[in-house]
Amino acid sequence: MGVIERVSEMISEKESYEEIGTGSIYNETTIADQIHTKWAGKTVHFARETDSTNLWIKRLAKEGAPEGTLALAEFQSAGRGRLGRSWEVPEGTSVMMSILLRPKFEPQYAPTLTLVMGMAVAKAVKNLGFDVSIKWPNDVVVSHKKICGILTEMGVRDGKIDYAVIGVGINVNIKEFPEEMADKATSLYLESGKEFDRSQIPGLVMEAFEEYYEKFAATCDLSGLKEEYESILANYNQPVRVLAKEPYEGVARGITDGGELLVEKTDGTIATVSAGEVSVRGLYSYV
């Protein structure tokens, strides 16, 4: 199994954080103790505060950190979401982490890693006892509300991937959201009425991600994961509105092996929608 390296940045190894209400400790030791994988998350870095876990992992990548290195933080001063949006949550309420990958495949396949991680988070949340689904491409949802954010980035050198970074933010013990987010976001606490030991969650995600990533890397597509992905696709056979330059409506009919969404338009033709190019919304709700 190997030895898990436990490293703290910006805090001493003896410093730790007690979960409010759960009586559990959240630090590099408690997190690493619950990661039982071959390589994903085998090196754990933990910080009380950092700019963002994605930026932290990028720095570690440039220093030669191995594939699977995981960085977690209690607070991010420069956390980011898709399209450059800021990402900030109350301290002690969420799991904020990034994993370092060193893929051998070509750069054009890297964006699909976001879907692979979405599946991994969904499986972890399901294993915690929740009815979970995915709003294409990678929004993990419970009760039709988003519970997780994912951001994938990569560094390229000489046309090859030097490293890829996947950042994940999971709403765990958040007790309330701002009014403008309350109809779109939720947390494990809000859905169950109980607080969770956050230390167990990274291990659950890493175990699922390792399995899914290896299947994806073998083919550079989702052919080995497509059936499972579609089984939890919240949009499947549901009416959607595609917010393209010229918006249109249709019914989601699943995904391609490349992860694109298939949308049957009102005239019966099938459109292929690529993640990152447009947004897709449920016709009657967020999902």
Backbone as numpy.savetxt, mean C-alpha at the origin, in Angstrom:
# Nx Ny Nz CAx CAy CAz Cx Cy Cz
16.19 -18.89 8.37 15.37 -17.69 8.37 16.23 -16.42 8.37
17.46 -16.54 8.91 18.32 -15.37 8.93 18.06 -14.53 10.16
18.91 -13.57 10.36 18.80 -12.69 11.52 18.23 -11.36 11.07
17.23 -10.88 11.76 16.62 -9.60 11.42 17.45 -8.47 12.01
17.89 -7.59 11.16 18.64 -6.44 11.63 17.66 -5.39 12.11
17.87 -4.87 13.28 16.96 -3.87 13.84 17.72 -2.57 14.01
17.31 -1.56 13.33 18.04 -0.31 13.34 17.09 0.83 13.64
17.45 1.73 14.57 16.66 2.92 14.84 17.36 4.12 14.25
16.60 5.01 13.67 17.15 6.27 13.20 16.47 7.38 13.95
17.26 8.29 14.49 16.79 9.48 15.17 16.25 9.19 16.57
16.24 7.94 17.04 15.86 7.61 18.40 16.82 6.56 18.90
16.91 6.41 20.20 17.77 5.37 20.75 17.06 4.04 20.67
17.83 2.93 20.71 17.23 1.61 20.61 16.33 1.32 21.80
16.58 1.98 22.93 15.80 1.69 24.14 14.47 2.43 24.16
14.36 3.45 23.30 13.13 4.22 23.30 12.04 3.47 22.55
10.83 3.50 23.07 9.72 2.81 22.42 8.44 3.58 22.69
7.36 3.12 22.05 6.10 3.84 22.15 4.99 2.87 22.50
4.27 3.22 23.57 3.20 2.34 24.02 1.90 2.70 23.31
1.24 1.70 22.79 -0.02 1.92 22.10 -1.07 2.42 23.08
-1.74 3.50 22.70 -2.79 4.03 23.55 -3.93 3.03 23.61
-4.25 2.59 24.80 -5.39 1.69 24.97 -5.07 0.23 24.80
-4.03 -0.13 24.05 -3.75 -1.54 23.81 -2.67 -2.08 24.75
-1.90 -1.19 25.36 -0.85 -1.63 26.26 0.32 -2.28 25.55
0.41 -2.16 24.22 1.47 -2.80 23.46 2.51 -1.77 23.05
3.71 -2.25 22.73 4.81 -1.39 22.35 4.98 -1.44 20.83
5.26 -0.29 20.25 5.45 -0.19 18.80 6.84 0.36 18.53
7.77 -0.51 18.17 9.11 -0.07 17.82 9.75 -1.09 16.88
11.05 -0.89 16.57 11.68 -1.77 15.59 11.74 -3.22 16.06
11.84 -3.42 17.38 11.94 -4.78 17.90 10.60 -5.50 17.83
9.53 -4.85 18.28 8.22 -5.51 18.28 7.73 -5.74 16.85
8.08 -4.83 15.94 7.68 -5.00 14.54 8.45 -6.16 13.91
9.78 -6.15 14.08 10.62 -7.18 13.48 10.30 -8.57 14.01
9.93 -8.66 15.27 9.62 -9.96 15.87 8.43 -10.65 15.20
7.60 -9.87 14.51 6.40 -10.45 13.89 6.51 -10.52 12.36
7.71 -10.38 11.85 7.93 -10.54 10.41 8.62 -11.87 10.16
7.91 -12.78 9.50 8.41 -14.14 9.27 8.42 -14.40 7.76
9.37 -13.80 7.07 9.46 -13.89 5.63 10.86 -14.33 5.21
11.03 -14.55 3.90 12.35 -14.89 3.39 13.22 -13.65 3.21
12.60 -12.57 2.68 13.40 -11.37 2.41 12.63 -10.06 2.62
11.34 -10.08 2.46 10.57 -8.83 2.56 10.45 -8.39 4.02
11.09 -7.28 4.35 11.04 -6.77 5.71 12.04 -7.42 6.65
13.04 -8.11 6.13 14.00 -8.76 7.02 14.94 -7.77 7.70
15.12 -6.60 7.11 15.85 -5.52 7.77 14.84 -4.43 8.10
14.70 -4.10 9.36 13.70 -3.13 9.81 14.37 -1.89 10.38
13.99 -0.74 9.84 14.43 0.55 10.37 13.20 1.26 10.95
13.34 1.90 12.08 12.20 2.56 12.72 12.63 3.94 13.22
11.77 4.93 13.04 12.07 6.28 13.50 10.85 6.89 14.19
11.13 7.68 15.19 10.07 8.47 15.83 9.54 9.48 14.82
10.44 10.08 14.06 10.04 11.05 13.05 11.03 11.03 11.89
10.52 11.17 10.68 11.36 11.31 9.49 10.62 12.20 8.51
11.30 12.60 7.42 10.61 13.42 6.42 9.52 12.61 5.75
9.89 11.48 5.16 8.91 10.51 4.68 9.63 9.18 4.57
8.91 8.10 4.75 9.55 6.79 4.69 10.03 6.48 3.28
9.36 7.01 2.26 9.84 6.81 0.88 11.18 7.50 0.67
11.31 8.75 1.14 12.57 9.46 1.00 13.67 8.77 1.80
13.32 8.27 2.96 14.28 7.56 3.81 14.80 6.31 3.10
13.89 5.53 2.52 14.30 4.32 1.81 15.17 4.67 0.59
14.86 5.76 -0.09 15.69 6.18 -1.22 17.13 6.44 -0.77
17.26 7.08 0.38 18.61 7.33 0.90 19.31 6.02 1.24
18.57 5.10 1.84 19.15 3.80 2.18 19.52 3.02 0.91
18.69 3.16 -0.13 18.98 2.48 -1.40 20.31 2.95 -1.97
20.53 4.26 -1.92 21.77 4.83 -2.46 22.98 4.43 -1.62
22.74 4.05 -0.36 23.81 3.59 0.52 24.07 2.09 0.38
23.28 1.43 -0.50 23.50 0.01 -0.76 22.66 -0.93 0.07
21.58 -0.45 0.65 20.71 -1.32 1.46 20.16 -2.47 0.61
19.96 -3.64 1.22 19.49 -4.80 0.46 18.01 -4.74 0.13
17.63 -5.50 -0.88 16.22 -5.61 -1.24 15.43 -6.13 -0.05
14.24 -5.58 0.14 13.40 -5.99 1.24 13.52 -5.12 2.47
14.48 -4.19 2.48 14.64 -3.28 3.62 13.35 -2.50 3.84
12.93 -2.42 5.10 11.66 -1.79 5.45 11.92 -0.63 6.40
11.34 0.51 6.11 11.46 1.68 6.97 10.07 2.09 7.46
9.96 2.32 8.78 8.68 2.72 9.37 8.90 3.96 10.24
7.86 4.78 10.36 7.95 5.98 11.19 6.62 6.25 11.88
6.74 6.91 13.04 5.53 7.35 13.76 4.96 8.61 13.14
5.85 9.47 12.66 5.40 10.75 12.10 6.24 11.09 10.89
5.58 11.59 9.84 6.26 12.03 8.62 6.03 13.53 8.45
7.12 14.28 8.42 6.98 15.73 8.25 6.74 16.12 6.80
7.06 15.20 5.89 6.88 15.49 4.46 6.24 14.30 3.75
5.28 13.67 4.40 4.59 12.53 3.80 3.83 12.96 2.56
3.82 12.05 1.56 3.18 12.39 0.29 2.28 11.26 -0.18
1.25 11.65 -0.92 0.37 10.68 -1.55 0.47 10.82 -3.06
-0.52 10.30 -3.76 -0.51 10.41 -5.23 -0.62 11.87 -5.65
-0.05 12.15 -6.83 -0.12 13.46 -7.45 0.48 14.55 -6.57
1.43 14.16 -5.68 2.12 15.13 -4.85 1.34 15.65 -3.66
0.19 15.05 -3.39 -0.60 15.50 -2.24 0.12 15.20 -0.93
-0.07 16.08 0.06 0.54 15.83 1.36 -0.19 14.71 2.07
0.54 14.02 2.96 -0.04 12.89 3.70 0.39 13.00 5.15
-0.55 13.34 6.02 -0.21 13.50 7.44 -1.34 12.94 8.29
-0.99 12.14 9.29 -1.97 11.53 10.17 -1.52 11.71 11.62
-2.44 11.62 12.58 -2.07 11.78 13.98 -1.06 10.71 14.42
-0.11 11.12 15.23 0.91 10.20 15.72 0.28 9.06 16.51
0.80 7.86 16.32 0.35 6.71 17.09 -0.91 6.05 16.59
-1.37 6.44 15.38 -2.65 5.91 14.90 -2.54 5.03 13.66
-1.40 5.07 12.98 -1.32 4.42 11.68 -0.03 3.61 11.53
0.00 2.83 10.46 1.23 2.15 10.05 1.72 2.86 8.80
2.88 3.51 8.91 3.47 4.21 7.77 4.81 3.56 7.48
4.94 2.96 6.31 6.15 2.19 6.00 6.44 2.21 4.51
7.71 1.94 4.20 8.14 1.83 2.80 9.10 0.66 2.68
8.99 -0.07 1.57 9.88 -1.20 1.31 10.75 -0.92 0.10
12.00 -1.36 0.18 12.95 -1.21 -0.91 12.98 -2.47 -1.77
12.86 -2.27 -3.09 12.95 -3.38 -4.05 14.06 -3.08 -5.05
14.67 -4.13 -5.55 15.69 -3.98 -6.60 15.31 -4.92 -7.75
14.28 -4.56 -8.48 13.75 -5.44 -9.53 14.73 -5.66 -10.67
14.61 -6.82 -11.29 15.42 -7.15 -12.47 14.67 -6.84 -13.76
13.36 -6.56 -13.65 12.58 -6.33 -14.86 12.71 -4.87 -15.33
12.14 -4.61 -16.50 12.27 -3.30 -17.13 11.37 -2.27 -16.43
11.74 -0.97 -16.51 11.02 0.08 -15.81 9.52 0.17 -16.12
9.13 -0.20 -17.36 7.72 -0.03 -17.72 6.78 -0.92 -16.90
7.35 -1.95 -16.25 6.51 -2.84 -15.47 6.34 -2.38 -14.02
7.14 -1.43 -13.59 7.14 -1.01 -12.18 5.82 -0.44 -11.67
5.08 0.36 -12.47 3.83 0.91 -11.93 2.84 -0.14 -11.44
2.90 -1.34 -12.00 1.97 -2.40 -11.58 2.24 -2.87 -10.16
3.42 -2.55 -9.63 3.74 -2.93 -8.26 2.74 -2.32 -7.27
2.15 -1.20 -7.63 1.16 -0.57 -6.76 -0.04 -1.48 -6.58
-0.46 -2.16 -7.64 -1.58 -3.10 -7.54 -1.18 -4.31 -6.71
0.07 -4.76 -6.88 0.55 -5.92 -6.11 0.52 -5.61 -4.63
0.99 -4.42 -4.25 0.96 -4.04 -2.83 -0.48 -3.86 -2.34
-1.35 -3.34 -3.20 -2.76 -3.21 -2.81 -3.35 -4.55 -2.43
-3.03 -5.58 -3.21 -3.50 -6.92 -2.90 -2.95 -7.41 -1.55
-1.68 -7.09 -1.29 -1.04 -7.53 -0.05 -1.69 -6.87 1.16
-1.95 -5.59 1.07 -2.60 -4.90 2.18 -4.01 -5.44 2.38
-4.71 -5.68 1.28 -6.07 -6.22 1.37 -6.07 -7.57 2.08
-5.11 -8.43 1.74 -5.04 -9.74 2.39 -4.74 -9.60 3.87
-3.85 -8.67 4.22 -3.52 -8.45 5.64 -4.74 -7.98 6.41
-5.47 -7.04 5.83 -6.67 -6.51 6.49 -7.74 -7.60 6.61
-7.86 -8.43 5.58 -8.79 -9.54 5.63 -8.42 -10.51 6.75
-7.11 -10.76 6.92 -6.65 -11.67 7.97 -6.89 -11.12 9.37
-7.14 -9.81 9.45 -7.49 -9.20 10.73 -8.99 -9.28 11.01
-9.72 -9.86 10.06 -11.15 -10.10 10.30 -12.11 -9.18 9.58
-11.63 -8.46 8.56 -12.48 -7.49 7.87 -12.90 -7.98 6.49
-14.07 -7.54 6.07 -14.54 -7.75 4.70 -13.93 -6.64 3.86
-13.00 -6.99 2.99 -12.21 -5.98 2.31 -12.32 -6.12 0.80
-12.13 -5.02 0.09 -12.11 -5.05 -1.36 -11.13 -3.99 -1.86
-10.92 -3.95 -3.18 -10.02 -2.97 -3.78 -10.78 -2.15 -4.80
-10.72 -0.84 -4.65 -11.22 0.06 -5.69 -10.06 0.28 -6.65
-10.25 -0.10 -7.91 -9.17 -0.03 -8.87 -8.54 1.36 -8.89
-7.19 1.43 -8.96 -6.28 0.29 -9.08 -5.79 -0.30 -7.76
-5.69 0.53 -6.69 -5.04 0.01 -5.48 -5.60 0.57 -4.17
-6.77 1.19 -4.21 -7.36 1.70 -2.96 -8.00 0.55 -2.20
-7.42 0.20 -1.05 -7.99 -0.85 -0.21 -9.16 -0.25 0.56
-10.32 -0.86 0.44 -11.52 -0.28 1.04 -12.24 -1.27 1.96
-12.81 -0.72 3.01 -13.67 -1.45 3.93 -14.93 -0.61 4.10
-16.08 -1.24 3.98 -17.36 -0.52 4.04 -17.41 0.63 3.03
-16.84 0.38 1.84 -16.86 1.34 0.74 -16.04 2.60 1.03
-15.14 2.52 2.01 -14.29 3.67 2.34 -12.82 3.25 2.31
-11.97 4.19 1.94 -10.54 3.92 1.79 -9.86 3.77 3.15
-9.03 2.74 3.27 -8.34 2.47 4.53 -6.82 2.52 4.38
-6.35 2.74 3.16 -4.92 2.65 2.90 -4.53 3.51 1.71
-3.35 4.10 1.79 -2.78 4.82 0.67 -1.46 4.18 0.25
-1.17 4.14 -1.04 0.04 3.49 -1.55 0.69 4.40 -2.59
2.02 4.56 -2.49 2.75 5.38 -3.44 4.01 4.63 -3.87
4.13 4.36 -5.18 5.29 3.66 -5.73 6.17 4.62 -6.52
7.48 4.58 -6.27 8.43 5.41 -6.96 9.64 4.56 -7.35
10.43 5.04 -8.29 11.63 4.26 -8.65 12.76 5.17 -9.09
13.96 4.64 -8.99 15.14 5.31 -9.50 15.68 4.51 -10.67
16.02 5.19 -11.76 16.48 4.51 -12.97 17.91 4.93 -13.29
18.73 3.97 -13.66 20.12 4.24 -14.05 20.43 3.47 -15.33
20.88 4.19 -16.34 21.22 3.57 -17.63 20.06 2.75 -18.19
18.84 3.29 -18.02 17.66 2.64 -18.57 17.17 1.44 -17.79
17.81 1.13 -16.68 17.42 0.00 -15.83 16.95 0.50 -14.47
16.10 -0.28 -13.81 15.66 0.09 -12.48 16.81 -0.08 -11.49
17.19 1.01 -10.84 18.20 0.94 -9.80 17.56 0.48 -8.49
16.39 1.04 -8.22 15.61 0.63 -7.05 14.16 1.06 -7.25
13.27 0.41 -6.57 11.87 0.81 -6.51 11.48 0.90 -5.05
10.61 1.83 -4.74 10.15 2.05 -3.37 8.63 2.05 -3.36
8.04 1.28 -2.47 6.58 1.30 -2.31 6.27 1.78 -0.90
5.61 2.92 -0.81 5.19 3.46 0.48 3.74 3.10 0.77
3.48 2.77 2.02 2.15 2.34 2.43 1.74 3.08 3.70
0.53 3.60 3.71 -0.02 4.18 4.93 -1.36 3.54 5.22
-1.47 2.87 6.37 -2.69 2.15 6.73 -3.34 2.82 7.93
-4.61 3.16 7.81 -5.36 3.79 8.91 -5.75 2.72 9.92
-5.12 2.72 11.06 -5.35 1.66 12.05 -6.24 2.15 13.19
-5.69 3.00 14.06 -6.43 3.43 15.25 -6.92 4.87 15.19
-7.11 5.37 13.99 -7.67 6.72 13.83 -9.13 6.72 14.27
-9.49 7.66 15.13 -10.85 7.67 15.69 -11.80 8.62 14.97
-11.27 9.55 14.21 -12.13 10.44 13.44 -11.34 11.06 12.29
-12.07 11.46 11.25 -11.46 12.12 10.10 -12.08 13.50 9.93
-11.38 14.41 9.27 -11.98 15.70 8.96 -13.27 15.51 8.18
-14.16 16.45 8.31 -15.49 16.34 7.69 -15.41 16.06 6.20
-14.43 16.68 5.53 -14.34 16.52 4.07 -13.87 15.13 3.67
-13.34 14.34 4.62 -12.86 13.00 4.33 -13.74 11.90 4.92
-14.65 12.26 5.78 -15.41 11.27 6.54 -16.21 10.31 5.68
-16.63 10.73 4.49 -17.43 9.85 3.63 -16.55 9.02 2.70
-15.23 9.24 2.74 -14.33 8.53 1.84 -13.28 7.69 2.56
-12.98 8.00 3.83 -11.90 7.32 4.55 -12.42 6.68 5.83
-11.76 5.59 6.22 -12.11 4.92 7.47 -10.85 4.30 8.06
-10.99 3.66 9.21 -9.86 3.02 9.88 -10.32 1.69 10.47
-9.35 0.86 10.84 -9.70 -0.41 11.48 -10.49 -0.17 12.77
-10.11 0.86 13.48 -10.83 1.18 14.73 -12.28 1.57 14.45
-12.49 2.45 13.50 -13.85 2.90 13.20 -14.73 1.76 12.70
-14.13 0.79 12.02 -14.91 -0.32 11.48 -15.16 -1.43 12.49
-14.38 -1.46 13.56 -14.52 -2.56 14.53 -14.86 -2.11 15.94
-14.56 -0.84 16.23 -14.78 -0.35 17.59 -13.70 -0.75 18.56
-12.60 -1.28 18.07 -11.51 -1.67 18.97 -10.17 -1.23 18.39
-9.19 -1.06 19.28 -7.86 -0.67 18.86 -7.02 -1.90 18.57
-6.06 -1.73 17.66 -5.23 -2.84 17.23 -3.77 -2.60 17.60
-3.07 -3.70 17.85 -1.63 -3.67 18.04 -0.99 -3.48 16.68
-0.44 -2.31 16.43 0.10 -2.01 15.10 1.30 -2.87 14.74
1.99 -3.41 15.73 3.22 -4.18 15.46 2.98 -5.40 14.60
1.75 -5.95 14.65 1.48 -7.17 13.89 1.20 -6.89 12.42
0.85 -5.67 12.08 0.37 -5.38 10.73 1.47 -5.39 9.67
2.65 -4.79 9.91 3.69 -4.88 8.88 4.04 -6.30 8.50
4.10 -7.20 9.47 4.42 -8.60 9.19 3.38 -9.27 8.31
2.10 -8.98 8.57 1.03 -9.54 7.74 1.14 -9.04 6.30
1.43 -7.75 6.15 1.56 -7.18 4.81 2.78 -7.75 4.08
3.91 -7.84 4.79 5.14 -8.34 4.16 4.99 -9.79 3.71
4.33 -10.61 4.51 4.14 -12.01 4.14 3.34 -12.13 2.85
2.26 -11.37 2.76 1.43 -11.41 1.55 2.16 -10.79 0.37
2.86 -9.69 0.61 3.55 -9.01 -0.49 4.64 -9.89 -1.08
5.40 -10.55 -0.23 6.46 -11.41 -0.73 5.91 -12.46 -1.69
4.81 -13.07 -1.31 4.18 -14.09 -2.17 3.73 -13.49 -3.49
3.02 -12.38 -3.43 2.47 -11.77 -4.63 3.58 -11.19 -5.52
4.57 -10.58 -4.91 5.66 -9.98 -5.69 6.42 -11.04 -6.49
6.68 -12.16 -5.87 7.41 -13.22 -6.57 6.61 -13.76 -7.75
5.30 -13.86 -7.61 4.46 -14.29 -8.74 4.49 -13.24 -9.85
4.41 -11.98 -9.47 4.43 -10.90 -10.47 5.78 -10.86 -11.19
6.88 -10.93 -10.44 8.21 -10.81 -11.02 8.52 -11.96 -11.99
7.87 -13.10 -11.79 8.13 -14.25 -12.66 7.60 -14.03 -14.08
6.57 -13.20 -14.22 5.95 -12.98 -15.53 5.93 -11.52 -15.96
6.21 -10.61 -15.02 6.13 -9.17 -15.25 4.72 -8.72 -15.60
3.74 -9.48 -15.17 2.35 -9.06 -15.31 1.52 -9.71 -14.21
0.20 -9.49 -14.26 -0.68 -9.99 -13.22 -1.40 -11.27 -13.61
-0.88 -11.97 -14.61 -1.56 -13.18 -15.07 -1.73 -14.20 -13.95
-0.76 -14.29 -13.06 -0.86 -15.24 -11.95 -1.66 -14.73 -10.78
-2.07 -13.45 -10.82 -2.79 -12.83 -9.70 -4.15 -12.28 -10.12
-4.41 -12.27 -11.42 -5.61 -11.62 -11.97 -6.90 -12.17 -11.36
-7.02 -13.48 -11.26 -8.26 -14.07 -10.74 -8.50 -13.64 -9.29
-7.44 -13.67 -8.49 -7.59 -13.27 -7.09 -7.90 -11.78 -6.98
-7.23 -10.97 -7.80 -7.48 -9.53 -7.78 -8.94 -9.23 -8.13
-9.43 -9.85 -9.18 -10.81 -9.58 -9.60 -11.82 -10.07 -8.58
-11.46 -11.07 -7.78 -12.38 -11.59 -6.77 -12.65 -10.58 -5.66
-11.74 -9.59 -5.50 -11.94 -8.57 -4.46 -12.07 -7.17 -5.08
-12.23 -7.10 -6.40 -12.35 -5.81 -7.08 -13.73 -5.21 -6.83
-13.77 -4.12 -6.08 -15.04 -3.50 -5.70 -15.80 -3.00 -6.92
-15.06 -2.60 -7.97 -15.70 -2.06 -9.17 -16.23 -3.13 -10.12
-15.93 -4.39 -9.85 -16.24 -5.45 -10.81 -17.73 -5.50 -11.12
-18.06 -5.39 -12.41 -19.44 -5.40 -12.88 -20.29 -4.27 -12.28
-19.61 -3.19 -11.88 -20.30 -2.04 -11.31 -20.19 -0.84 -12.26
-21.20 0.03 -12.25 -21.13 1.24 -13.09 -20.05 2.19 -12.58
-19.25 2.72 -13.50 -18.18 3.63 -13.13 -18.18 4.82 -14.08
-17.54 5.89 -13.63 -17.34 7.07 -14.46 -15.84 7.27 -14.59
-15.35 7.30 -15.82 -13.94 7.48 -16.09 -13.68 8.97 -16.31
-12.86 9.56 -15.43 -12.62 10.99 -15.48 -11.42 11.29 -16.37
-11.61 11.07 -17.66 -10.58 11.34 -18.65 -10.77 12.75 -19.21
-9.98 13.10 -20.24 -10.14 14.41 -20.87 -11.56 14.58 -21.36
-12.11 13.50 -21.90 -13.53 13.46 -22.25 -14.17 12.36 -21.42
-14.73 12.70 -20.25 -15.28 11.70 -19.32 -16.36 10.84 -19.97
-16.43 9.60 -19.52 -17.47 8.71 -20.02 -17.85 7.72 -18.92
-19.00 7.08 -19.12 -19.49 6.12 -18.15 -19.56 4.73 -18.77
-19.54 3.73 -17.91 -19.62 2.36 -18.37 -19.68 1.41 -17.20
-19.38 0.14 -17.47 -19.39 -0.90 -16.43 -18.03 -1.56 -16.40
-17.42 -1.63 -15.23 -16.10 -2.26 -15.09 -16.23 -3.76 -15.28
-15.38 -4.33 -16.14 -15.45 -5.76 -16.47 -14.18 -6.52 -16.08
-13.41 -5.97 -15.15 -12.21 -6.66 -14.70 -10.96 -5.94 -15.16
-9.83 -6.65 -15.14 -8.56 -6.05 -15.52 -7.85 -6.91 -16.57
-6.89 -6.29 -17.23 -6.02 -7.02 -18.16 -4.86 -7.61 -17.37
-4.06 -8.43 -18.01 -2.87 -8.97 -17.34 -1.91 -7.85 -16.94
-1.98 -6.73 -17.63 -1.12 -5.60 -17.31 -1.66 -4.71 -16.22
-2.86 -5.02 -15.72 -3.44 -4.24 -14.63 -4.35 -3.12 -15.06
-4.57 -2.96 -16.37 -5.49 -1.92 -16.82 -6.93 -2.34 -16.54
-7.78 -1.36 -16.30 -9.19 -1.63 -16.05 -9.95 -1.72 -17.37
-10.77 -2.74 -17.52 -11.61 -2.90 -18.70 -12.98 -2.31 -18.42
-13.38 -1.35 -19.22 -14.67 -0.68 -19.02 -15.52 -0.84 -20.27
-16.68 -1.44 -20.10 -17.63 -1.59 -21.21 -18.47 -0.32 -21.30
-18.32 0.39 -22.41 -19.06 1.63 -22.59 -20.53 1.34 -22.93
-21.32 2.38 -22.93 -22.75 2.22 -23.18 -23.03 1.71 -24.59
-22.07 1.92 -25.52 -22.27 1.43 -26.88 -21.77 0.00 -27.07
-21.31 -0.62 -25.97 -20.88 -2.01 -26.02 -19.40 -2.21 -26.28
-18.67 -1.15 -26.63 -17.24 -1.28 -26.86 -16.50 -1.34 -25.52
-15.32 -1.96 -25.55 -14.51 -2.11 -24.34 -13.34 -1.14 -24.39
-13.23 -0.29 -23.36 -12.11 0.64 -23.25 -11.11 0.10 -22.22
-9.83 0.33 -22.48 -8.77 -0.07 -21.55 -8.25 1.17 -20.85
-8.35 1.17 -19.53 -7.99 2.35 -18.75 -6.70 2.07 -17.99
-5.70 2.92 -18.18 -4.41 2.74 -17.52 -4.35 3.55 -16.23
-3.84 2.93 -15.17 -3.70 3.61 -13.88 -2.71 4.75 -14.04
-2.99 5.86 -13.39 -2.10 7.01 -13.45 -2.48 8.00 -14.53
-3.21 7.52 -15.54 -3.61 8.41 -16.62 -4.93 9.11 -16.32
-5.84 8.39 -15.69 -7.16 8.94 -15.40 -7.60 8.46 -14.02
-8.70 9.01 -13.54 -9.31 8.56 -12.30 -10.61 7.85 -12.62
-10.97 6.87 -11.79 -12.22 6.15 -11.96 -13.01 6.25 -10.66
-14.26 6.57 -10.75 -15.12 6.67 -9.57 -16.35 5.81 -9.78
-16.90 5.34 -8.68 -18.18 4.68 -8.75 -19.21 5.68 -9.20
-20.19 5.24 -9.94 -21.17 6.18 -10.49 -22.02 6.80 -9.40
-22.25 6.03 -8.32 -23.14 6.52 -7.26 -22.45 6.76 -5.93
-21.16 6.41 -5.83 -20.42 6.59 -4.59 -18.94 6.62 -4.90
-18.10 6.76 -3.84 -16.65 6.77 -4.00 -16.18 5.50 -4.70
-16.73 4.34 -4.31 -16.34 3.07 -4.93 -17.12 2.84 -6.21
